Amino acid sequence: MNLRIASNVDEPPPENLTWVDRLVYNEETGISIETLSDFMYGCGCGDEGCDGDCPCLGGDCAYGKNGRLIDVKVCLAYECNSKCACGSHCPSRVVQTGITPPLELFRSGRKGLGVHNRIAIPKGTFIAEYLGEVITMSMVHDREKEYDKLNLRYIFDMDHGQETQFALDATYIGNASRFFNHSCSPNMVVISIYCDTQDPRIHRVAFFAKRDIRAGEELTFDYTQNQDVKGLKGVVPCACSSKTCKGFLFFVANNSPCIE
């Protein structure tokens, strides 16, 4: 990832953070790159790439010929995989290429470290994948007890369309997306991506531009993911300062224990 550190960063990223360019599967998940591909099939499309008839895509391709999302309101996209006959220029290969705009880590006021883009980013552009360690939900529960004490919140559930069995933990293993801050009026959307497995429990998490983003804007997404917060209790005050600010980063049921 093309990342540099701005001059206003008075504290560097954590020294115990391991930077990675792909997901890391914890042994307790019983998953590896090899096992993911065991039951994977590939399309027979040619070098020119795939279209809406490609069996990998689950319907029409989510991307246009420019590699951008056609509809930023989608929550799921399918991509071709390593067993497909289509070439590297296939329009359905976007997140897996890892190509992202040049980013910069900077000090974002009360929010701590944040990330902004160094060039303008058109709407629908892939920006980054949320990378970290894939862990089981039982591991999530054990780790969160310790993370809550340290005020660390970098776990992202892999919860698209089924009971959640795995999550991404970027606390100590991750990339620049670990530093994306929350906003109640974000400029990025989060999309679940299936490309290297047919296992519905395992998907990748990718950030795309929700709108045209000016150079130098902080890159943000909504931590609540459009959650209906009516009747819920807010925890962790929000510092986004947007006109639509909901006041908190996270919300829980009123009868749930929460982080003060």
TORNU-748456 format. One line per 2 residues: number of its first residue (from 1); their letters; for each residue x, y, z of N, C-alpha, C. Coordinates in steps of 0.1 Angstrom, whole numbers. Layout:
N
NUM> a> X Y Z X Y Z X Y Z  ...
//
This chain:
260
1> mn> 8 -12 0 0 0 0 9 12 0  5 22 -8 12 35 -10 9 44 2
3> lr> 17 43 13 13 51 25 26 58 30  24 71 33 34 79 40 29 85 52
5> ia> 38 90 61 34 96 74 36 111 73  25 118 76 26 133 76 35 139 87
7> sn> 39 151 85 49 157 94 42 161 107  29 161 108 22 165 121 20 153 130
9> vd> 25 141 126 23 129 134 34 130 145  30 133 157 40 134 168 42 120 175
11> ep> 33 111 172 36 97 177 34 87 166  44 79 163 44 70 152 34 59 155
13> pp> 30 51 145 21 40 147 27 30 157  19 22 163 24 13 174 35 4 168
15> en> 46 3 176 57 -5 172 54 -20 172  43 -24 179 40 -38 179 29 -42 169
17> lt> 27 -32 159 18 -35 148 26 -42 137  21 -53 132 27 -60 121 19 -57 108
19> wv> 26 -50 99 20 -46 87 19 -57 77  7 -59 71 5 -71 62 -2 -66 49
21> dr> 0 -74 38 -7 -70 26 -17 -81 22  -21 -90 31 -31 -100 29 -36 -105 43
23> lv> -47 -111 42 -53 -116 55 -44 -127 61  -44 -128 74 -37 -138 82 -47 -147 89
25> yn> -47 -160 87 -57 -169 93 -51 -175 106  -57 -173 117 -53 -179 129 -55 -194 129
27> ee> -46 -202 134 -47 -216 134 -60 -222 139  -66 -215 149 -78 -220 156 -90 -219 146
29> tg> -89 -212 135 -100 -211 126 -101 -224 118  -90 -231 117 -90 -243 108 -90 -239 93
31> is> -87 -227 90 -87 -222 76 -73 -218 72  -70 -220 59 -58 -215 53 -61 -211 39
33> ie> -51 -205 33 -53 -201 18 -55 -214 10  -49 -225 14 -50 -237 7 -64 -243 8
35> tl> -69 -244 21 -82 -250 23 -93 -241 17  -91 -228 16 -101 -220 10 -104 -223 -5
37> sd> -93 -227 -12 -94 -229 -26 -97 -244 -30  -99 -253 -19 -101 -267 -22 -114 -269 -30
39> fm> -124 -262 -27 -137 -264 -33 -141 -252 -42  -131 -244 -46 -134 -232 -54 -134 -236 -69
41> yg> -143 -231 -77 -143 -233 -91 -140 -220 -98  -136 -221 -111 -133 -209 -118 -141 -209 -131
43> cg> -142 -197 -137 -150 -195 -149 -141 -199 -161  -147 -200 -173 -140 -203 -185 -140 -192 -194
45> cg> -142 -180 -189 -143 -168 -197 -129 -165 -203  -128 -158 -214 -115 -155 -221 -107 -144 -215
47> de> -96 -141 -222 -87 -130 -217 -94 -116 -217  -104 -114 -225 -110 -101 -225 -118 -98 -213
49> gc> -120 -108 -205 -127 -106 -192 -142 -111 -192  -148 -110 -181 -161 -116 -179 -173 -105 -181
51> dg> -185 -111 -183 -196 -102 -184 -207 -107 -174  -219 -103 -176 -230 -107 -167 -233 -122 -168
53> dc> -228 -129 -178 -231 -144 -179 -221 -152 -171  -210 -145 -165 -200 -153 -158 -206 -159 -145
55> pc> -203 -172 -143 -209 -178 -131 -203 -173 -118  -191 -167 -119 -185 -162 -106 -192 -150 -100
57> lg> -199 -142 -109 -204 -129 -105 -217 -129 -98  -225 -140 -98 -238 -140 -91 -247 -130 -98
59> gd> -246 -127 -111 -254 -117 -118 -244 -108 -125  -249 -95 -127 -240 -86 -133 -228 -82 -125
61> ca> -217 -79 -132 -205 -74 -126 -207 -61 -118  -202 -61 -106 -204 -49 -97 -196 -37 -102
63> yg> -186 -39 -111 -177 -29 -115 -179 -25 -130  -177 -12 -133 -177 -8 -147 -163 -11 -153
65> kn> -161 -7 -165 -149 -10 -172 -137 -2 -166  -141 9 -159 -130 17 -152 -126 12 -139
67> gr> -132 0 -135 -128 -6 -122 -135 0 -110  -145 8 -112 -152 15 -101 -166 8 -99
69> li> -171 9 -87 -184 3 -84 -194 11 -92  -203 3 -98 -214 9 -106 -224 15 -96
71> dv> -227 8 -85 -237 13 -76 -230 12 -62  -228 24 -56 -221 24 -42 -231 20 -31
73> kv> -243 17 -34 -253 13 -24 -253 -2 -22  -246 -10 -31 -245 -24 -29 -238 -28 -16
75> cl> -241 -39 -11 -234 -43 1 -225 -55 -1  -226 -61 -13 -219 -73 -17 -214 -73 -31
77> ay> -202 -78 -34 -197 -80 -47 -189 -92 -49  -190 -99 -60 -183 -111 -64 -172 -108 -74
79> ec> -160 -114 -72 -149 -112 -81 -145 -126 -86  -138 -126 -98 -132 -139 -102 -120 -142 -93
81> ns> -115 -155 -95 -105 -159 -86 -93 -166 -94  -84 -172 -86 -72 -177 -92 -74 -189 -101
83> kc> -86 -195 -100 -89 -207 -109 -96 -203 -122  -99 -190 -123 -106 -185 -135 -97 -184 -147
85> ac> -102 -186 -159 -95 -185 -171 -93 -171 -176  -101 -162 -171 -100 -148 -175 -87 -142 -171
87> gs> -83 -132 -178 -70 -125 -176 -70 -115 -164  -58 -110 -161 -57 -100 -151 -64 -87 -153
89> hc> -68 -85 -166 -75 -72 -169 -90 -74 -169  -94 -86 -164 -109 -88 -162 -115 -77 -153
91> ps> -126 -71 -157 -131 -60 -149 -137 -64 -135  -138 -78 -133 -142 -82 -120 -131 -85 -110
93> rv> -119 -81 -114 -107 -83 -105 -103 -69 -100  -108 -65 -88 -105 -51 -83 -99 -52 -70
95> vq> -106 -57 -60 -100 -57 -46 -88 -66 -45  -88 -77 -52 -77 -87 -52 -64 -81 -58
97> tg> -65 -70 -66 -53 -65 -71 -45 -56 -61  -52 -52 -51 -46 -44 -41 -42 -30 -45
99> it> -46 -25 -57 -43 -12 -62 -51 -2 -54  -45 8 -48 -52 18 -40 -46 32 -43
101> pp> -53 42 -40 -48 56 -42 -37 58 -31  -27 68 -34 -17 71 -24 -24 77 -11
103> le> -20 72 0 -26 76 13 -16 82 22  -20 89 32 -11 95 42 -17 94 56
105> lf> -9 90 65 -13 89 79 -10 102 86  -20 108 93 -18 121 99 -25 122 112
107> rs> -22 132 120 -29 135 133 -42 142 130  -53 135 134 -66 140 131 -73 146 144
109> gr> -67 156 150 -73 162 162 -76 152 173  -88 154 179 -92 145 190 -93 131 187
111> kg> -94 128 174 -96 114 170 -83 106 169  -72 112 171 -59 105 171 -54 104 157
113> lg> -48 93 153 -43 91 140 -55 89 130  -53 94 118 -63 92 108 -56 90 94
115> vh> -64 88 84 -58 87 70 -65 96 61  -58 103 53 -64 111 42 -57 107 29
117> nr> -64 111 18 -59 107 4 -50 119 -1  -40 116 -9 -31 126 -14 -36 131 -28
119> ia> -45 124 -34 -50 128 -47 -66 127 -47  -72 133 -56 -87 132 -57 -91 118 -60
121> ip> -102 113 -54 -106 99 -56 -121 100 -62  -123 95 -74 -137 95 -80 -146 85 -72
123> kg> -158 88 -72 -169 80 -66 -168 66 -72  -169 56 -63 -169 42 -66 -155 35 -67
125> tf> -145 43 -65 -131 38 -65 -128 29 -53  -121 18 -55 -116 10 -44 -105 17 -38
127> ia> -105 18 -24 -95 25 -17 -86 16 -9  -91 7 -1 -83 -2 7 -91 -14 12
129> ey> -84 -25 15 -91 -36 21 -87 -36 36  -97 -40 44 -95 -41 59 -88 -54 61
131> lg> -75 -53 65 -67 -65 67 -64 -67 82  -62 -79 85 -59 -83 99 -59 -98 101
133> ev> -60 -102 113 -60 -116 116 -74 -122 116  -77 -132 109 -90 -139 109 -91 -148 121
135> it> -101 -145 130 -102 -153 143 -117 -157 144  -119 -167 153 -132 -172 156 -139 -162 166
137> ms> -152 -164 167 -160 -155 176 -157 -158 190  -153 -170 194 -150 -173 208 -137 -165 211
139> mv> -128 -164 201 -115 -157 203 -118 -142 205  -128 -137 197 -133 -123 198 -137 -120 212
141> hd> -145 -128 218 -150 -126 231 -139 -126 241  -129 -135 240 -118 -135 249 -109 -122 248
143> re> -106 -119 235 -98 -107 233 -104 -94 237  -117 -93 234 -124 -80 237 -123 -76 252
145> ke> -123 -86 261 -122 -84 275 -109 -76 278  -98 -80 271 -85 -73 273 -85 -60 265
147> yd> -90 -60 253 -89 -48 245 -98 -37 251  -109 -40 257 -117 -30 264 -110 -22 274
149> kl> -101 -30 282 -93 -23 292 -83 -13 286  -78 -16 274 -68 -8 267 -74 2 258
151> nl> -88 2 257 -95 11 248 -91 9 233  -90 -4 230 -86 -8 216 -98 -14 209
153> ry> -102 -9 198 -114 -14 191 -111 -15 176  -105 -26 172 -102 -28 158 -107 -42 152
155> if> -117 -47 158 -123 -60 154 -135 -57 145  -135 -63 133 -145 -62 123 -152 -75 120
157> dm> -165 -77 124 -171 -90 121 -173 -93 107  -171 -105 103 -174 -110 90 -188 -115 90
159> dh> -198 -106 89 -212 -109 92 -221 -107 81  -217 -109 69 -226 -107 57 -235 -119 55
161> gq> -248 -117 58 -258 -126 54 -260 -139 61  -252 -142 72 -254 -154 79 -249 -152 94
163> et> -251 -162 102 -246 -161 115 -231 -159 115  -226 -149 123 -212 -146 123 -204 -157 130
165> qf> -194 -162 123 -185 -172 129 -171 -167 130  -167 -157 122 -154 -152 121 -153 -137 122
167> al> -142 -131 125 -140 -117 125 -126 -114 121  -124 -101 118 -110 -96 114 -105 -88 126
169> da> -94 -91 131 -88 -84 142 -75 -77 137  -76 -63 136 -65 -55 132 -57 -48 143
171> ty> -59 -53 155 -53 -47 167 -38 -47 166  -32 -58 163 -17 -60 162 -12 -64 148
173> ig> -22 -68 139 -18 -72 125 -28 -64 116  -22 -56 107 -31 -48 98 -24 -40 88
175> na> -31 -30 83 -26 -21 73 -32 -7 76  -31 2 66 -35 16 69 -50 17 72
177> sr> -58 8 67 -72 9 69 -76 8 84  -67 2 92 -68 2 107 -70 15 113
179> ff> -65 26 106 -65 39 111 -77 48 105  -85 42 97 -97 49 92 -106 52 104
181> nh> -110 65 105 -118 69 116 -133 69 112  -141 70 122 -156 71 120 -161 85 117
183> sc> -171 85 109 -179 97 107 -193 94 105  -202 102 111 -217 100 109 -221 104 95
185> sp> -212 111 88 -214 115 74 -201 111 66  -199 98 64 -187 93 58 -185 95 43
187> nm> -173 94 39 -171 95 24 -167 81 18  -167 71 26 -165 57 21 -176 48 25
189> vv> -178 37 17 -188 27 20 -180 14 22  -186 5 30 -179 -8 32 -187 -19 24
191> is> -179 -27 17 -185 -37 8 -179 -51 12  -188 -61 13 -183 -75 15 -179 -80 1
193> iy> -167 -86 0 -162 -91 -13 -159 -106 -12  -165 -114 -22 -162 -128 -23 -153 -130 -36
195> cd> -141 -135 -34 -133 -138 -46 -124 -150 -45  -120 -154 -33 -110 -165 -32 -116 -176 -24
197> tq> -129 -177 -23 -135 -189 -16 -150 -189 -20  -156 -201 -19 -170 -203 -20 -177 -205 -6
199> dp> -168 -203 4 -173 -205 18 -181 -192 22  -194 -192 24 -202 -180 27 -198 -174 40
201> ri> -191 -181 48 -187 -175 61 -175 -166 60  -168 -167 49 -155 -160 48 -156 -150 36
203> hr> -155 -137 39 -155 -127 29 -145 -116 32  -141 -109 23 -131 -98 25 -139 -85 27
205> va> -133 -75 33 -140 -63 37 -132 -52 29  -139 -44 21 -133 -34 13 -140 -21 14
207> ff> -132 -10 13 -137 4 13 -136 10 -1  -147 16 -4 -149 23 -17 -153 37 -15
209> ak> -150 46 -24 -154 60 -23 -169 61 -25  -176 67 -15 -190 68 -15 -195 80 -24
211> rd> -186 89 -26 -188 101 -35 -174 105 -40  -174 115 -48 -161 121 -52 -154 127 -40
213> ir> -142 123 -38 -134 127 -26 -123 137 -30  -123 149 -24 -112 158 -27 -99 154 -22
215> ag> -88 158 -28 -75 155 -23 -73 161 -9  -68 154 0 -66 159 14 -77 157 24
217> ee> -88 151 19 -99 148 28 -96 136 37  -100 137 49 -99 125 58 -108 114 53
219> lt> -103 102 52 -111 90 48 -118 84 60  -131 83 59 -139 79 70 -150 69 66
221> fd> -155 61 75 -167 53 73 -175 53 85  -188 48 84 -197 48 95 -195 35 103
223> yt> -190 36 115 -188 24 124 -201 16 127  -212 24 127 -225 17 130 -231 10 118
225> qn> -225 12 106 -230 6 94 -245 7 92  -250 20 93 -264 23 91 -273 16 101
227> qd> -268 12 112 -276 6 123 -287 15 127  -299 9 129 -310 17 135 -308 18 150
229> vk> -304 31 154 -300 33 168 -311 37 177  -323 38 172 -335 42 180 -337 33 192
231> gl> -337 38 204 -339 30 216 -327 24 221  -316 26 215 -303 20 219 -295 30 228
233> kg> -286 25 236 -277 33 244 -264 35 237  -260 48 236 -248 51 230 -236 49 239
235> vv> -225 44 234 -212 43 241 -201 48 233  -191 54 239 -180 60 232 -184 72 224
237> pc> -182 84 230 -187 97 224 -180 98 210  -188 104 200 -183 106 187 -176 120 186
239> ac> -166 121 178 -158 133 176 -158 137 162  -168 132 154 -167 135 139 -172 150 136
241> ss> -180 156 144 -184 170 143 -192 172 130  -198 162 124 -206 164 112 -220 169 116
243> kt> -227 175 106 -240 180 109 -250 169 113  -247 157 109 -256 146 111 -251 137 123
245> ck> -242 142 131 -236 134 141 -246 128 151  -245 115 153 -254 108 162 -249 109 177
247> gf> -238 114 179 -233 116 193 -224 105 198  -225 93 192 -217 82 197 -212 73 186
249> lf> -200 66 189 -195 57 179 -202 43 178  -206 38 190 -212 25 190 -225 26 199
251> fv> -234 17 196 -247 16 204 -250 2 208  -256 1 220 -259 -13 225 -273 -12 231
253> an> -279 -24 233 -292 -24 240 -291 -18 254  -302 -12 258 -302 -5 271 -299 -15 283
255> ns> -302 -27 281 -299 -37 292 -286 -44 291  -278 -39 281 -264 -45 279 -254 -38 287
257> pc> -244 -46 292 -232 -39 298 -225 -31 287  -219 -20 290 -212 -12 280 -199 -7 285
259> ie> -192 -1 276 -179 5 279 -182 19 283  -177 24 294 -180 38 299 -169 46 293
//
